[in-house]
Amino acid sequence: MRQCSVEQNKEKCNCTYEPCSRKGICCECVRYHWRSGELPACFFPADVERTYDRSVERFIETRQERER
């Protein structure tokens, strides 16, 4: 089984929610957000991530806006 590279993942993590216990543990982060109908911070550009609106709808809207 593949090992999780927590420290490397943390370096690339753009999540601005500081008390997050899942930083760098991507599988837990994805699972946590997906249960809430959301996507993790790394799916969003920085300006959208800071709004903490991580809904699938916001992801789709953002992608459509940025593709124009």
C-alpha positions as CSV (number, residue, x, y, z in Angstrom):
1,M,0.0,0.0,0.0
2,R,1.2,3.5,-0.8
3,Q,2.4,5.7,2.1
4,C,0.9,9.2,2.6
5,S,3.5,12.0,2.2
6,V,1.9,14.3,4.8
7,E,4.7,16.9,4.9
8,Q,4.9,17.1,1.1
9,N,1.1,17.4,0.9
10,K,1.1,20.2,3.5
11,E,3.5,22.2,1.4
12,K,1.1,22.1,-1.5
13,C,-2.1,22.5,0.6
14,N,-3.9,25.8,0.0
15,C,-6.4,25.4,2.7
16,T,-6.7,28.6,4.8
17,Y,-8.7,26.9,7.6
18,E,-6.0,26.8,10.3
19,P,-7.4,24.5,12.9
20,C,-7.9,21.8,10.3
21,S,-6.7,18.4,11.5
22,R,-6.7,16.9,8.0
23,K,-4.0,19.1,6.4
24,G,-1.7,17.0,4.4
25,I,-3.9,13.9,4.8
26,C,-5.6,14.2,1.4
27,C,-7.7,11.0,1.6
28,E,-9.2,12.1,4.9
29,C,-9.8,15.6,3.6
30,V,-11.6,14.5,0.4
31,R,-13.7,12.0,2.4
32,Y,-14.6,14.7,5.0
33,H,-15.7,17.3,2.4
34,W,-17.4,14.8,0.1
35,R,-19.7,13.7,3.0
36,S,-20.8,17.3,3.2
37,G,-21.4,17.7,-0.5
38,E,-18.2,19.8,-0.8
39,L,-14.8,19.6,-2.4
40,P,-11.5,20.3,-0.6
41,A,-9.6,23.6,-0.9
42,C,-7.2,22.3,-3.5
43,F,-10.0,22.2,-6.1
44,F,-10.4,26.0,-5.9
45,P,-8.3,29.0,-6.8
46,A,-7.0,31.0,-3.8
47,D,-9.6,33.8,-4.1
48,V,-12.5,31.3,-4.1
49,E,-11.0,29.1,-1.4
50,R,-10.8,32.0,1.0
51,T,-14.7,32.3,0.9
52,Y,-15.0,28.8,2.4
53,D,-17.7,28.1,-0.1
54,R,-16.5,24.7,-1.2
55,S,-19.8,23.4,-2.7
56,V,-19.8,21.4,-5.9
57,E,-22.0,24.2,-7.3
58,R,-19.3,26.8,-6.6
59,F,-16.7,24.6,-8.2
60,I,-18.8,24.3,-11.4
61,E,-19.5,28.0,-11.5
62,T,-15.8,28.9,-11.0
63,R,-14.7,26.5,-13.7
64,Q,-17.3,27.9,-16.1
65,E,-16.3,31.5,-15.3
66,R,-12.6,30.9,-15.7
67,E,-13.0,29.0,-19.0
68,R,-14.6,32.0,-20.7
